[in-house]
Amino acid sequence: MYCGTKTGDVFKVALKSKLFKESGPKKRPFSLGVTSLLLTRNGNIVAGTGDGVVAILSADTLKV
């Protein structure tokens, strides 16, 4: 499961084990938070942010 936060991070959580896996983007979180997430058919994540940025993240590494 992928979760967006008001602090601008995206978290990856394993549902079966209920454990936190990782967070991203590593260098700089999105300003004004993550307002929406979409998992694409090819496995990328599209993130919409509070300041109007739309970014594509790798589902494996959570890098932009």
C-alpha positions as CSV (number, residue, x, y, z in Angstrom):
1,M,0.0,0.0,0.0
2,Y,1.2,3.5,-0.8
3,C,0.2,6.5,1.5
4,G,0.8,10.2,0.9
5,T,1.3,12.5,3.9
6,K,0.7,16.2,4.6
7,T,4.5,16.5,5.2
8,G,5.1,15.6,1.5
9,D,6.3,12.0,1.9
10,V,5.1,8.8,0.2
11,F,5.1,5.7,2.4
12,K,5.3,2.1,1.2
13,V,3.6,-0.4,3.7
14,A,3.4,-4.2,3.4
15,L,-0.2,-5.2,4.1
16,K,0.4,-8.9,4.9
17,S,3.1,-8.2,7.5
18,K,1.7,-4.7,8.5
19,L,5.2,-3.3,8.4
20,F,6.6,-0.1,7.1
21,K,8.9,-0.7,4.0
22,E,10.3,2.7,3.0
23,S,9.5,6.4,2.3
24,G,10.4,8.8,-0.4
25,P,11.2,10.9,-2.2
26,K,14.6,10.7,-0.4
27,K,16.1,14.1,-1.1
28,R,13.2,16.5,-0.9
29,P,9.6,15.9,0.2
30,F,6.8,17.5,-1.8
31,S,5.9,21.0,-0.5
32,L,2.3,21.4,0.8
33,G,1.9,17.6,1.1
34,V,0.7,14.8,-1.1
35,T,-3.0,15.1,-1.9
36,S,-3.5,12.2,-4.3
37,L,-1.8,9.0,-5.5
38,L,-2.4,6.8,-8.5
39,L,-0.8,3.5,-9.3
40,T,-0.3,3.1,-13.1
41,R,-0.5,-0.1,-15.0
42,N,3.2,-0.2,-15.5
43,G,3.9,0.1,-11.8
44,N,4.8,3.7,-11.4
45,I,3.1,6.1,-8.9
46,V,1.6,9.4,-10.0
47,A,1.6,11.9,-7.1
48,G,-0.4,15.1,-7.0
49,T,0.8,17.7,-4.4
50,G,-0.7,20.6,-2.6
51,D,1.3,23.2,-4.6
52,G,0.1,21.8,-8.0
53,V,3.0,19.5,-8.9
54,V,2.3,16.2,-10.6
55,A,5.2,13.8,-10.3
56,I,5.9,10.2,-11.4
57,L,7.7,8.0,-8.8
58,S,9.2,4.6,-9.2
59,A,7.2,2.1,-7.1
60,D,10.4,0.2,-6.3
61,T,12.6,3.1,-5.1
62,L,10.1,6.0,-4.6
63,K,12.4,8.2,-6.6
64,V,11.0,11.0,-8.8
